[in-house]
Amino acid sequence: MTEIGYRDLGTIDYIPCWSEQERLFASLLEQKGEGRSPEQAGWLLLCEHPHVYTLGKSGHAENLLIDEDRLRKLGAEFHRIDRGGDITYHGPGQLVGYPILDLERFGLGLKDYIHALEQVVIETAGDFGIRGERIDGATGVWVEGGGRPLRKLCAIGVRSSRFITMHGFALNVNTDLRYFSYINPCGFTDRGVTSIASETGSPVAMVSVKESLIGHMEKIMNCKIIK
């Protein structure tokens, strides 16, 4: 069975975490270029970030609705990065996952990989009584119904080179959703955001969400995550 290394980075600033992703990404690319096949097919990094907004390479800066002075007052950072997708928010109470994987070891193309990540989150949400869904034309996991507008539970944005991936997903667990009011999340102006806590009515233990997500990732991607 394909093995993935696992690291829980706790709460970590965005830039040091991005640098660690780049290091692992470059290492996998180098090994692949040399024809080496390491025992592990990559890494899964899980963490939380302090308040930060990131804009993907195809995103639009106008989807950040506040200026730099307001950002500083909020204690938030802003970074342009090399993943797909538009603008998103990361912050405390949000589970951010960075799978750095060689998709060829899993027999997956990029589209199927994103579909698999969505399914991991859908199954994880289901463990907490939430029905997550896909919608046409919008990557990620969404929630409908309950007398509320369509709302996003998890954003997904990845980068790949030679089937090596980085970046990943941001699942709102106990996230302060007010921070999304300062952006058009993922470029949308007609949809909301939600969290596991918002849908269930009470905070949930982050460790329980991590355990659920890891279990579903092992099942859906047919791998063993080595803790």
Secondary structure, DSSP 8 states (H G I E B T S, - for coil): -EEEEEEEEEE--HHHHHHHHHHHHHHHHHHHHTT---SEEEEEEEEE-SSEEEE-TT--GGGB-S-HHHHHHHT-EEEE-SSSSSEEEE-TTEEEEEEEEBGGGTT--HHHHHHHHHHHHHHHHHTTT---EEETTEEEEEEEETTEEEEEEEEEEEEEETTEEEEEEEEESS--GGGGGGB-GGG-SS-EE--HHHHHTS---HHHHHHHHHHHHHHHTTEEEE-
